[in-house]
Amino acid sequence: MKYLYTVAVLACLVLWSSCRNDFETVSSSGNLEFSRDTVYLDTVFTNIGSSTYNLKVYNRSDEDISVPSVRLAEGEASNYRLNVDGIPGKAFEDVQILAKDSIFIFIETTLDINNLPNGDNTQFLYTDQLLFEGGGGSQQVELVTLVQDAVFLFPELFPDGTTETLNLGMDGEGNDVLIEGFFLEDSELTFTNEKPYVIYGYAAVPPEKTLTVEAGARVHFHRDSGILVANTGSMKVNGEPSTDPEAMENEVIFEGDRLEPSFSDIPGQWGTIWLTAGSTNNEFRYTTIKNGIVGILMDSNDGDETLRLENVQIYNSANVGLLSRTGNVYGENMVINNSGQASLACSYGGTYTFNHCTFANYWTNSFRTFPSVQLDNVLQVSETEFLTEPLNATFNNCIIYGNEQREIGLIEDDRDAFVFSFNNSLIRFEDPTGEFADDENYNNPAFYPGCVFNEDPVFQNTELNNFNIELGTSGAENIGAAGVPPLFDLNETPRDTPADAGAYEAIVFPED
């Protein structure tokens, strides 16, 4: 009987609790608190959706409350979209928040600058309010987005639903290799600084044509997009020195099309600038390339200089910063950092000269097995077949450093020439176990005249891609040979005699 009585009591308790209304609430009295009073959705391009931003709404009281109305001030006409506690819409009634609890509101937008009032044709500040209305009055959170106009370049969409493609040739089985892309028209072969450019797919420079990018231009790529320069085509990027190092108003910048600060240093957002075999006389000056899979891919050469790089910076490449296969490349005042594999890969031979360059790699996104700089004269095309091309590479007054013990890699196939020299450079190559003690390529002093090994360059801030070196403490100071061009560093500072290695002359770091 005692057992039956206990069961009956428990059953009554269960029935009573199941009938209880856990959401008996009082109306909001206007005492909500918010994680922020203004939600900035940062800058977006016209007709490209923003990231999703969140707002947390707190009920600090001891009672469950109901907010009679949560809505956008502009109602259904608003260009913002909401998701309130898991439900999408633009207006909501009786939104419940438990005592000492909170809810999330997610906010996003897509804006067409042509349909917004009072714009200046290039950018427009769009605002709205998120209203919380109750018996005790209303509260609001401001919503702010800067929408920017751009020149959009994209492949044609055909009536059957397919998209324009570029034919890259045939694979080993005789099938066409196609990528989504299009050839630029003559009227599109000059990129100005009047508006940013946003590219979908691969924008291709036709044979015997030149793409000219003017100083101050900004070029943005959607996911899986890039630029391709065809056989006999060229690309000339004519950036100039800037007076404001933060704004970089005269520099040319290539990056992804997500403008939110959270995307500013995310690798792999777009494809590459692909200078295909036969393209020639490509030039990049005062240019920053960031957040691609491969910054620049240089294929082959025609016997002349195929790529010239002056005052170029390449950052945050998911694979390689500069990958050249049998290229003919000259570079000065270059900085490459933060690459998932090598920052510089001179592969399958080629001819290379680099003066006063900083090739660093402080990649931390995943495990890295490649050095900052890798040289080889061989290409494996099958399990048993290897092709070779002669390699001739010279590094003068450079810094080659990173967060791994060995930051140069040399892969030689003795069936072809493998000629290299590192002159008056600072190099990180530690071999504590003697693994490379018998490899002459790493141990012959004739290949490394005037070089310094494993001394700290004392970079200013590798996480921010700031590779200035510190005056008085850097291992790269005063080790450079005299007369090596360029005579001004990446800061437009005249080089001393003796010069410092790398892209920058040493400076006094500002106090924190």
Secondary structure, 3 states (H helix, E strand, C coil): CHHHHHHHHHHHHHHHHHHCCCCCCEECCCCCEECCCEEEEEEEECCCCCCCEEEEEEECCCCCEEEEEEEECCHHHCCEEEEECCEEECEEEEEEECCCEEEEEEEEECCCHHHCCCCCCCEEEEEEEEEEEECCEEEEEEEEEEEECCEEECCCECCCCCECEEEEEECCCCCEEEEEEEECCHHHCEECCCCCEEECCEEEECCCCEEEECCCCEEEECCCCEEEECCCCEEEEECCCCCCCCCCCCCEEEEECCCCHHHCCCCCCECCEEECCCCCCEEEEEEEEECECEEEEEECCCCCCCEEEEEEEEEEECCEEEEEEEEEEEEECCEEEEECCCCEEEEEEEEEEEECCEEEECCCCCCCCCCCEEEECEEECCCCCEEECCEEEEEECCEEEECCCECEEEECCCCCCEEEEEECCEECECCCCCCCCCCHHHHCHHHCCCCEECCCCCEEEHHHCEEEEECCCCCCCCCCCCCCCCCECCCCCECCCCCCCCCCCCECCCCC
